[in-house]
Structures are given as C-alpha cells and as structure tokens.
Amino acid sequence: MGALEVGAKVGVVSPSDGVRNDRLDMKKSLARVTEDWGLSVNYAPKLFNQVHDFQAGSVTERQGQLLWLANMGIGFSFMAEGGYALGQLFSLPDVRRRTMKLIKRWGGMFMGYSDVGWMACAALKFEMKSIYGPNFAWLHKWDKVTRDMTRAMLMENKVWAIGPEFHWTVGMVGGAEGNVIVGNLEVLTSQFRSKKDWLRRNRDIILCLEENGSSCAEITRNLDRLFAHKHADSIKGIVIGRITEVKNDDYPKYSKHVSLRDEIIGRVRDFSVGRRKIPVAFLDDFGHIGEGYESEYLGLKKRMVPMIFGAKAELTVSKREGCSLNYRDPLWK
C-alpha cells in the first residue's frame, strides 16, 4: 500500500474510550481532514456508543469496528480516542485471540496514542507499522507543525527527521540505531511476558517513552521492570517525552528534591554499568498534555510529534551538534 492520495478512503474507529462527549471536536477534525487534506473519512458503525461511563461500546462492538475495517477494505484508520479501555480487548484469552485475529485479518495502518499502544504492540507481531500520533478527536487542536508532519507522513510518504530545531534536552550523550518502540511506559511494560512482548522480539531498540497520570513510585517501578527484563540489553537508546500529571503523594518525602529526569538518568546510568552506554534525550514536543509537566518549554502544550512505531531510526544525542531522531525507513513501501 502506498501513501494516501486525495480522495482516499480512511476510517475512524474507537476500540478504547468513547467519544460521545467529543462530537464537536470530531466535527472540527473531520473538517480538517476532509477539506484541508482531501481524504474521504468513514466512521465505523456504533462509533459513538458508550457503556460503563467511558468504554466505546461492549468488547464485541469494539472488535466489530476492526472487522468493519477489513470488510470495507480500508487500509488506514485514525483512532478516535485513547483512554483506558483498549487493554480489555487483550485481557481474557478468548477475547485476546479474537482481537489478534482481527488485527491480522485487517492488516492496515493506524494512528493514535495513549491506550492505542496496546494495539501497536499487537500489530508489531504481524510486522505492521503504526503511527504514535494525534487521535482523531483532538487532531484539530494540535499545532500546525503537528498537522503538517502528520499530513506529510500520510500523503507524501515524507518522514520528517526530528532534528535539533525541536525542543531537546541532552540526558546522556551518544548515538544508537534500532527499531523505534514508542508509547506510555505503563502500557509498554504491561506487554511483558505476553505474545505482544516487544522487547523479546526486537534486537536493537530506540525506546521513546511518555507517561500521564502515574505516581513517581509507579514510574520508577516500571523503569525497574523495564531494566530487569532478560532482553533489556536490546535497548540501545532512549527518548523521554512529556511526563505529565505526576502524583507525588506516595513518594518518600526525603526524595522529593530529586527531579524525575534525574531519577530516570540514574536508572539508565546504573543499568549501563559494565555495558555499552545508552544515550538518553528528553523531547518536549511529544506525549500527553497535563499539569505538573517539568519543562522550560511550557508553550509546547499543543504539539504532538508523530512517531513511527516499528521503523528503523538513528538517534544522536550530542551537546555540540544537538539531538536528532532520523528515520531510515519510509512509512509506506
């Protein structure tokens, strides 16, 4: 499948949280994609269903949206929303097996972030790329750089290098090459010891992490789980995006003077003892938006740099030359 052309048919599905309360945002995003980009947007059946306060329909209904993509022959789909409910499609064995079969049967590409990482890890098992980028409901709210990068990826097969002109901070200098794995720290570590274990299946990895709504203790514990994995040596480089709405109530009072960034650097430095040093960079143009974000670039709350999940890339972290993430693979082949 090649890059999308004007008039191409694309889908919008919501296998995670409901979008009933986001109808106005959906309408504004629809105008962007249809009028500005020229794509033909098709909503999945029962897209605006909502059960149990936040889920976008029952498990069967949400799986039915994936089946609809395959039956309609739609090669690319936006995820309408992230949230908390997508993990339910990979919980019970019978439910998980059917979800995996539906993803494989469809075989297309999708874009979304947050909870959508569950599906990205599953798709990677079938060598399907995905874009960790804006969900459809909020597409119109992100800045022009975000929208231009997204459109260029989808319709021009142009993969922008995330170069020094973006808002990087050096953590640990160095360089690395590998496959980009990107997502919430919590979602990614929850895939361990399952068939969706991305760390077990990839030899060289550039890991791009962000997080929202977790406590300091949860973040540090998940970092410990990450580096305790038997295949953790496959991690060659790390990019840390926005870490927002951090809860500190359960964190030891005597440690509150240590920033979360310093804590992350410390974990990586400890892991690197006796091993090849892992370059680390902080990227303030990527991740959730929320309160309590530690950054000097607080004006970037409307930017979400899209990243290609599963693509080969090169990471450079240098105090002299700056930082960059350069893709070696095109999005479409």
C-alpha positions in Angstrom: 0.0 0.0 0.0 1.3 3.4 -0.9 0.8 6.9 0.5 -2.7 8.2 0.7 -4.0 10.2 -2.2 -6.6 12.9 -2.3 -10.0 11.2 -2.2 -8.6 8.1 -0.4 -11.0 6.3 1.9 -9.8 6.3 5.6 -11.6 5.0 8.7 -12.2 6.3 12.2 -12.6 3.7 14.9 -12.6 3.8 18.7 -11.5 0.5 20.2 -10.8 2.2 23.6 -12.7 5.0 25.3 -15.9 6.5 24.0 -16.2 9.8 22.0 -19.9 10.6 22.7 -18.9 13.8 24.5 -16.4 14.8 21.8 -18.8 15.2 18.9 -17.9 18.8 18.4 -14.2 18.1 18.4 -14.8 15.2 16.0 -16.7 17.5 13.7 -13.8 20.1 13.7 -11.2 17.3 13.0 -13.4 16.0 10.2 -13.4 19.4 8.5 -9.6 19.5 8.7 -9.1 16.0 7.2 -11.8 16.3 4.5 -11.5 20.0 3.5 -7.8 20.6 4.0 -6.3 17.2 3.2 -9.0 15.9 0.8 -9.5 12.5 2.4 -12.8 10.6 2.5 -13.5 9.9 6.2 -15.7 7.0 7.1 -16.9 6.5 10.7 -17.1 2.9 12.0 -20.6 1.6 12.9 -21.6 2.4 16.5 -18.6 4.8 16.8 -20.5 7.0 19.3 -21.6 4.1 21.6 -20.6 4.4 25.2 -21.0 1.9 28.1 -19.8 1.8 31.7 -19.2 5.5 31.8 -16.2 5.5 29.4 -15.9 2.5 27.2 -16.7 2.9 23.5 -19.2 0.1 23.4 -19.0 -3.5 24.5 -16.0 -5.7 23.7 -17.9 -7.3 20.9 -18.9 -3.9 19.4 -15.3 -2.6 19.6 -14.0 -5.8 18.0 -16.7 -5.3 15.3 -15.1 -2.0 14.3 -11.8 -3.8 13.5 -13.8 -6.3 11.4 -15.5 -3.4 9.7 -12.1 -2.1 8.6 -11.2 -5.4 7.0 -14.6 -5.8 5.3 -14.6 -2.3 3.9 -11.1 -2.6 2.5 -9.8 0.4 4.4 -6.1 0.5 4.6 -5.6 3.3 7.1 -7.6 4.3 10.1 -7.5 7.0 12.7 -8.1 6.0 16.3 -10.8 8.4 17.6 -9.6 8.4 21.2 -7.2 6.9 23.7 -8.0 6.3 27.3 -8.2 3.2 29.4 -10.4 0.6 27.8 -8.3 -0.9 25.0 -6.5 -3.2 27.3 -9.8 -5.0 27.8 -9.6 -6.3 24.2 -6.4 -8.2 25.2 -7.4 -9.4 28.7 -9.3 -12.8 28.7 -7.6 -15.5 26.5 -10.6 -15.9 24.1 -11.1 -12.1 23.8 -7.3 -11.6 23.1 -7.2 -14.3 20.5 -10.1 -12.9 18.6 -8.7 -9.3 18.7 -5.3 -10.6 17.4 -7.0 -12.4 14.6 -9.0 -9.3 13.6 -5.9 -7.1 13.6 -4.0 -9.7 11.4 -7.0 -10.0 9.1 -7.3 -6.3 8.6 -3.5 -5.8 8.1 -3.8 -2.0 7.8 -2.1 1.0 9.4 -3.4 3.2 12.1 -2.6 6.3 14.1 -3.3 7.2 17.7 -1.6 7.5 21.1 -2.0 6.7 24.8 -4.0 3.5 25.2 -3.6 2.8 21.5 -0.1 1.5 22.4 -1.8 -1.8 23.3 -2.8 -2.2 19.6 0.5 -1.0 18.3 2.3 -3.8 20.3 -0.1 -6.3 18.9 0.3 -5.1 15.3 4.0 -5.3 15.6 3.7 -9.0 16.0 2.4 -9.1 12.4 5.1 -6.6 11.2 2.5 -3.9 10.9 3.7 -0.3 11.4 1.6 2.3 13.1 1.9 6.0 13.9 2.1 7.1 17.5 0.5 10.5 17.0 -2.7 12.5 17.4 -6.0 10.8 18.0 -8.8 11.9 15.6 -11.0 13.6 18.2 -8.3 16.1 19.0 -6.5 16.4 15.7 -7.7 19.9 15.1 -6.3 21.1 18.5 -2.7 20.3 17.9 -0.4 22.9 16.3 0.4 23.4 12.6 3.8 21.6 12.9 1.9 18.5 14.2 -0.7 18.6 11.5 1.9 19.3 8.7 4.1 16.4 9.9 1.1 14.1 10.1 -0.2 15.0 6.6 3.3 14.7 5.1 3.7 11.2 6.6 0.3 10.0 5.4 0.0 11.7 2.0 3.6 12.4 0.8 5.4 9.5 2.4 7.7 12.2 3.8 9.2 11.2 7.1 10.5 14.3 8.9 13.6 14.0 10.9 13.1 15.2 14.4 16.2 17.4 14.4 17.9 20.0 16.6 15.2 22.6 15.7 12.8 20.7 18.0 13.0 21.1 21.8 15.5 18.5 23.0 17.5 18.4 26.2 20.6 16.2 26.5 20.5 13.5 29.1 23.4 11.2 28.3 25.4 11.7 25.1 25.9 9.1 22.5 24.4 7.5 19.4 22.2 4.5 18.6 20.4 2.7 15.8 17.4 0.5 16.1 13.7 0.0 15.7 11.5 2.7 17.3 9.2 1.5 20.0 7.1 4.3 21.4 4.4 4.7 24.0 3.3 5.1 27.6 5.8 3.5 30.0 2.9 1.8 31.8 1.3 0.4 28.6 4.6 -0.8 27.2 5.7 -2.6 30.4 2.3 -4.3 30.7 3.1 -6.2 27.5 6.0 -8.1 29.1 5.7 -11.9 29.3 2.9 -12.0 26.7 2.8 -12.6 22.9 2.9 -8.8 22.5 6.3 -8.5 24.3 8.1 -6.1 22.0 11.3 -6.3 24.0 11.5 -10.0 23.5 11.0 -9.8 19.7 13.4 -6.9 18.8 17.2 -7.0 18.9 18.0 -3.3 18.7 15.5 -0.7 20.0 15.3 3.0 20.3 12.8 3.4 23.1 10.6 6.5 23.2 8.6 6.9 26.4 6.0 9.2 27.8 3.6 9.0 30.7 0.5 10.6 32.1 -1.3 10.3 35.5 1.1 8.0 37.2 2.8 8.4 40.6 6.5 8.7 40.9 6.6 5.3 42.6 4.7 3.7 39.7 7.1 5.3 37.2 10.2 4.2 39.0 8.8 0.7 39.5 8.0 0.4 35.8 11.5 1.6 35.0 12.9 -1.2 37.2 10.7 -3.7 35.4 12.0 -2.4 32.1 15.6 -2.8 33.0 15.0 -6.2 34.8 13.8 -7.7 31.5 16.1 -10.5 30.3 16.3 -8.8 26.9 16.8 -5.2 28.3 20.3 -5.2 26.6 18.3 -4.7 23.3 17.6 -1.1 24.3 20.2 1.0 22.5 18.9 4.5 23.0 16.1 6.2 25.0 14.0 9.3 24.2 11.8 10.6 27.0 8.8 12.8 26.1 6.4 14.6 28.3 5.6 13.1 31.7 2.5 14.8 33.0 0.1 14.9 36.0 2.6 13.1 38.2 1.3 12.2 41.6 3.9 12.6 44.4 1.8 11.7 47.5 3.2 8.2 47.8 6.8 9.2 47.1 9.3 9.4 50.1 9.4 12.9 51.4 13.2 12.9 51.7 13.5 12.2 47.9 11.2 14.9 46.6 14.2 17.2 45.9 15.2 14.7 43.2 13.6 15.5 39.8 12.0 12.7 37.8 14.5 13.4 35.0 17.4 12.9 37.4 15.7 9.7 38.6 15.5 8.4 35.0 19.1 9.2 34.3 20.1 7.5 37.4 18.3 4.3 36.5 19.8 4.3 33.0 23.3 5.0 34.4 23.0 2.1 36.9 21.9 -0.2 34.1 24.8 0.8 31.9 27.5 -0.2 34.4 29.6 -2.8 32.6 27.6 -2.4 29.4 27.6 -0.1 26.4 26.4 3.4 27.5 22.8 4.2 26.5 22.2 7.7 25.1 19.3 9.5 26.6 17.5 12.6 25.4 14.4 14.5 26.5 12.0 15.7 23.8 9.4 18.3 24.9 7.4 18.0 21.7 6.0 14.6 22.3 3.5 13.0 24.7 0.4 13.7 26.7 -0.7 17.2 27.8 -1.3 17.7 31.5 -0.5 19.6 34.6 2.8 19.4 36.5 5.0 19.0 33.5 8.6 19.7 34.2 9.8 21.7 31.2 11.1 25.1 30.3 9.0 24.8 27.1 5.6 25.1 28.6 4.3 26.8 25.4 4.5 23.4 23.6 1.3 22.1 25.1 -0.2 21.9 21.6 2.5 19.9 19.8 2.5 16.2 19.3 5.3 15.0 17.1 4.1 11.8 15.3 6.5 8.8 15.6 6.6 5.6 13.6 6.2 2.5 15.7 8.4 -0.2 14.4 10.5 1.8 11.9 14.3 1.8 11.8 15.9 5.0 13.0 19.1 6.6 14.3 19.3 8.6 17.5 22.0 11.2 18.1 22.5 12.9 21.5 25.2 15.5 21.4 25.9 18.7 23.4 27.7 20.2 20.4 25.6 19.0 17.5 22.3 18.8 19.3 19.9 15.9 19.3 18.0 14.2 16.4 16.0 11.2 15.6 16.4 10.2 11.9 14.2 7.5 10.3 15.8 5.0 8.0 12.6 3.5 6.8 9.7 5.1 4.8 6.3 4.9 6.3 4.8 3.4 3.1 6.5 0.9 0.9 
